[in-house]
Amino acid sequence: MSDTIVIGGYAAQDLGRKIARHLRSEYASLVVDHFPDGEFRIRYPKKVDGKTVILVESLRNPNDKIVEVIFAAYTAKDLGAKKVFLVAPYMPYLRQDKRFHPGECVSNAILGKMFHVFDFILTVDPHLHRVKSLRGLFRTRVKHISANRLIADYIKKNLENPVIIGPDEESYQWAKTVAKYINSHAIILKKKRYNSRSVRIKIKEDVDFKNSSVVLVDDIISSGHTMMETVKEAKKHGAKKIYCMCVHAILADNADKKLKKLGIKGLVATNSVPSPYSRIDLSGTLAEELKKVL
């Protein structure tokens, strides 16, 4: 694709290169220079005039990354780019989808307005709860795809006798679908949240996990408190082999280390956010979706 160039952002160069290979497109890494006062400057190392720029970036650490991709988009258009696409597998701020307290901002709506500069946005498994579609948030073309099939394929290849657990009601769409793909059983738990760092999980079914590979599936592992409480509860029901799987491994506050201390057998995520646990590659799926709009 000679009229297309894939640009890997500061935190997504590996994913960007892989997408470019799938598309047989030119690739370049965005140059990001940081100044002592915290400001940064971005630069395109290759010409983008007349081309469709596919900007690939992980939006973990969103406050910096959002500014980076907006600067990059406006710069590309100023340099003569025909179109600018954003591939952001992890889309932040979507959990803040209503005014929980008086005077609060509704962050997801603001993000939608900020990203109007892009001609197309592609993301993976956005955390949609009260808002059911990204089309109501973003003022541009937007598409989201799911990693459920890829997660299911990984489980099929690597685990024996898996039982899928969704840690809470919001994990239903991931856990149930993954279980269906692998012809397994899914148990969806109920969660009571007391605050951002305190939750209670309860398995109400009379189950024995002693001879199963228990796989906890969710879209995001952020603080990890929901996963940690689920691990503890699964152990009460005889679980010996517990695996935590997610699409987006945010892993704030050393969540991965805390999960390992509880004795889990494995932590697996996609490469939507680069981490040592990114064993499921999204690049092929993202590239196939991009081909439909190029």
C-alpha positions in Angstrom: 0.0 0.0 0.0 2.2 2.8 -1.3 -0.3 5.6 -0.3 -0.3 4.4 3.3 2.2 4.7 6.1 1.9 3.2 9.6 3.4 5.3 12.4 4.2 3.6 15.6 3.7 5.8 18.7 6.2 6.0 21.5 4.6 3.0 23.3 3.4 0.9 20.4 6.3 0.6 18.0 6.3 -3.3 18.0 2.6 -3.5 17.3 2.9 -0.8 14.7 5.7 -2.7 12.8 3.6 -5.9 12.9 0.5 -4.1 11.5 2.6 -2.6 8.7 4.0 -6.0 7.8 0.4 -7.4 7.5 -0.6 -4.4 5.4 2.6 -4.5 3.3 2.9 -0.8 4.1 5.7 1.6 4.9 6.5 2.0 8.6 8.1 4.7 10.7 8.4 5.3 14.4 7.1 8.7 15.6 10.0 10.7 17.1 9.0 12.0 20.6 11.5 14.3 22.3 10.9 15.0 26.0 12.0 18.3 27.6 13.1 18.8 31.2 9.8 20.7 32.1 7.7 17.8 31.0 6.7 19.1 27.6 7.4 17.1 24.5 7.9 17.6 20.8 6.8 15.1 18.1 8.3 14.7 14.6 7.6 12.5 11.6 10.8 11.0 10.3 9.3 10.3 6.8 7.1 12.2 4.5 3.4 11.9 5.0 2.0 14.3 2.5 -0.7 12.7 0.3 -0.8 9.5 2.4 -3.2 7.9 4.8 -1.4 7.9 8.1 -2.2 5.1 10.4 -1.1 6.1 13.9 -0.7 3.2 16.3 -0.4 4.0 20.0 -1.1 2.4 23.4 -3.1 4.8 25.5 -2.0 3.5 28.8 -0.7 6.5 30.8 -3.5 8.3 29.0 -2.8 11.9 30.0 0.5 11.9 28.1 -0.5 9.6 25.3 -3.7 11.5 24.5 -1.8 14.7 24.0 0.8 12.8 21.9 -1.7 11.4 19.4 -3.7 14.6 19.1 -0.4 16.6 18.4 0.6 13.8 15.9 -2.8 14.0 14.1 -2.8 17.7 13.7 0.8 17.7 12.6 0.2 15.0 10.0 -2.7 17.0 8.5 -0.6 20.2 8.6 2.1 18.3 6.6 -0.4 17.3 3.9 -1.6 13.9 5.0 -4.7 12.8 3.1 -6.3 11.1 6.1 -5.2 10.2 9.7 -6.4 7.0 11.3 -5.9 6.1 15.0 -5.4 2.5 16.1 -5.6 2.6 19.9 -6.4 -0.9 21.1 -6.8 0.3 24.6 -9.2 3.3 24.9 -9.0 5.0 28.3 -11.6 7.0 30.2 -14.5 4.9 29.1 -15.4 3.8 32.6 -16.2 7.4 33.5 -19.4 7.3 31.6 -21.7 9.4 33.9 -21.6 12.1 36.5 -21.1 10.0 39.6 -20.9 13.0 41.9 -22.0 16.6 41.6 -19.5 18.8 39.7 -17.7 15.8 38.0 -16.8 15.7 34.4 -18.1 12.9 32.1 -14.7 11.9 30.8 -15.8 9.6 27.9 -17.9 12.3 26.3 -15.0 14.8 26.5 -12.6 12.2 24.9 -15.0 11.7 22.0 -14.9 15.4 21.3 -11.1 15.7 21.5 -10.6 12.9 19.0 -12.7 14.5 16.2 -9.4 15.2 14.4 -9.1 11.6 13.3 -10.8 10.3 10.2 -11.2 6.8 11.6 -10.6 5.2 15.0 -10.1 1.5 15.6 -10.0 0.0 19.1 -10.4 -3.3 20.9 -12.9 -4.4 23.5 -13.8 -0.9 24.9 -15.2 -0.9 28.4 -18.8 0.0 27.5 -21.3 -0.2 30.3 -24.1 2.4 30.4 -23.0 3.7 27.0 -23.6 0.8 24.6 -21.8 2.1 21.5 -18.8 4.2 20.7 -20.7 5.8 17.8 -22.6 7.8 20.3 -19.4 9.2 21.8 -17.1 9.9 18.9 -17.8 12.5 16.1 -15.9 10.4 13.5 -16.0 6.9 12.1 -15.2 4.4 14.8 -15.0 0.6 15.0 -14.3 -1.7 17.8 -13.4 -5.4 17.5 -13.1 -8.1 20.1 -10.1 -10.2 21.2 -12.4 -13.0 22.5 -11.6 -15.4 19.7 -7.9 -14.9 20.2 -8.2 -15.5 23.9 -10.2 -18.6 23.3 -7.6 -19.9 20.8 -4.9 -19.4 23.4 -6.8 -21.3 26.0 -7.5 -24.2 23.6 -3.8 -24.5 22.7 -2.4 -24.2 26.2 -4.8 -25.3 28.9 -6.5 -28.6 29.8 -10.1 -28.9 31.2 -10.7 -25.1 31.4 -13.5 -23.6 33.3 -14.2 -19.9 32.6 -15.0 -17.5 35.4 -16.2 -13.9 34.9 -15.3 -11.9 38.1 -18.4 -9.7 37.9 -21.5 -8.9 35.8 -19.6 -6.5 33.6 -17.2 -9.4 32.5 -20.2 -11.3 31.2 -19.7 -10.4 27.5 -16.1 -11.7 27.6 -16.3 -14.7 29.8 -19.5 -16.1 28.2 -18.2 -15.6 24.7 -14.8 -17.2 25.4 -16.5 -20.2 27.1 -18.8 -20.6 24.1 -15.8 -20.7 21.7 -14.1 -23.4 23.6 -17.2 -25.4 24.5 -16.7 -24.9 28.2 -18.8 -23.7 31.1 -18.8 -20.1 32.3 -19.6 -18.9 35.8 -20.3 -15.2 36.2 -19.8 -13.9 39.8 -21.5 -11.1 41.6 -19.3 -8.3 42.9 -20.0 -5.7 45.6 -17.7 -2.7 45.3 -17.1 -0.5 48.4 -14.6 1.9 46.8 -12.0 1.9 44.1 -9.7 -0.5 46.1 -12.2 -2.6 48.0 -14.5 -5.2 46.5 -16.2 -8.4 47.6 -16.6 -11.4 45.3 -18.8 -14.5 46.1 -19.2 -17.8 44.2 -22.8 -18.8 45.0 -22.7 -22.1 43.0 -21.8 -25.3 44.7 -18.7 -26.1 42.6 -15.4 -28.0 43.0 -12.5 -26.7 40.8 -10.0 -29.3 42.1 -9.5 -31.0 38.7 -10.0 -27.9 36.5 -7.9 -25.2 35.0 -9.7 -22.1 36.3 -9.5 -19.2 33.9 -10.5 -15.8 35.1 -11.4 -13.7 32.1 -12.1 -9.9 32.0 -11.5 -7.0 29.7 -9.2 -5.0 32.0 -6.9 -5.8 34.9 -6.2 -2.4 36.4 -5.7 -2.3 40.2 -6.3 -6.1 40.2 -8.5 -6.0 43.3 -11.4 -7.7 41.5 -9.1 -10.5 40.2 -7.4 -10.9 43.5 -10.7 -11.4 45.4 -11.8 -13.9 42.7 -8.6 -15.9 43.0 -9.1 -16.1 46.8 -12.7 -17.2 46.3 -11.8 -19.8 43.6 -9.2 -21.3 46.0 -12.0 -21.8 48.6 -13.7 -24.1 46.0 -10.6 -26.2 45.5 -8.9 -24.5 42.6 -5.3 -25.5 42.3 -4.5 -24.1 38.8 -5.7 -20.5 38.3 -5.0 -18.4 35.3 -5.8 -14.7 34.9 -6.5 -13.5 31.3 -7.5 -10.1 30.0 -7.5 -8.0 26.9 -5.9 -4.9 28.5 -3.2 -5.4 31.2 -3.0 -2.0 32.8 -1.5 -3.6 36.0 -1.5 -0.4 38.2 0.0 -0.6 41.7 2.0 -3.7 40.9 -1.1 -5.7 40.4 0.8 -8.5 38.6 3.1 -9.1 41.6 0.1 -9.2 43.9 -1.6 -11.8 41.8 1.5 -13.9 41.6 1.8 -13.8 45.4 -1.6 -15.4 45.5 -0.2 -18.4 43.6 -1.7 -18.0 40.2 -0.3 -20.3 37.5 -0.2 -17.6 34.8 -1.1 -14.1 33.7 -1.9 -13.6 30.0 -2.9 -10.5 28.0 -3.0 -9.2 24.5 -0.4 -6.6 23.3 -3.0 -3.8 23.4 -0.8 -2.6 26.3 2.9 -3.7 26.1 3.8 -5.9 29.1 5.7 -9.1 29.9 2.4 -10.9 29.7 1.4 -9.8 26.1 1.2 -13.3 24.7 -1.8 -12.7 22.4 -1.0 -10.7 19.3 -3.7 -8.4 17.9 -1.8 -7.2 14.9 -3.3 -9.5 12.3 -6.9 -8.9 13.5 -6.3 -5.1 13.5 -4.7 -5.2 10.0 -7.7 -7.1 8.6 -10.1 -4.5 9.9 -8.0 -1.7 8.5 -8.0 -3.3 5.0 -11.8 -2.8 5.0 -11.5 1.0 5.3 -8.4 1.7 3.3 
